[in-house]
Amino acid sequence: MDKFFKPAASNPLLTYIIPDIIYYVTALLGIVIVPHFLRSGWPGILWSAFFAVAVMGIVILLNKNEIEITIIDRQNRTIQDIQNI
C-alpha cells in the first residue's frame, strides 16, 4: 500500500492540481462527471474514494512519463537545491 502512495509523495503539487484540471476541463466541455446521486451519502463517499484512486493512477502514469511540476525560484534553483544549501 505504501508503494501506491509514493508517487503522490514524490510529486505532491501535480497530485494537488490534477483534480482542478479535471474539474475545469470537464466544465469547459460541458461534461458532468459527478451525477447528482453521487454527491451525498454513501454513494458520494464511494465516488470520492474512486476519484482519489483515479487521481493516484493518473499521477503514476505521469510520473512514468517523467512529467512533474516543481517550484523554481527566480535564480532557477529547485526546492531540493535550496534545501541542500
Number of C-alpha atoms within 10 A of each C-alpha: 5 6 7 12 14 13 21 19 10 13 18 15 14 20 21 13 12 14 15 11 11 13 13 12 12 13 12 9 8 9 11 10 11 12 9 9 10 15 14 11 9 11 12 16 13 14 16 15 12 12 14 14 14 13 20 19 16 16 24 20 13 15 16 11 9 9 12 15 12 12 11 13 10 7 6 9 11 13 12 11 10 10 7 6 5
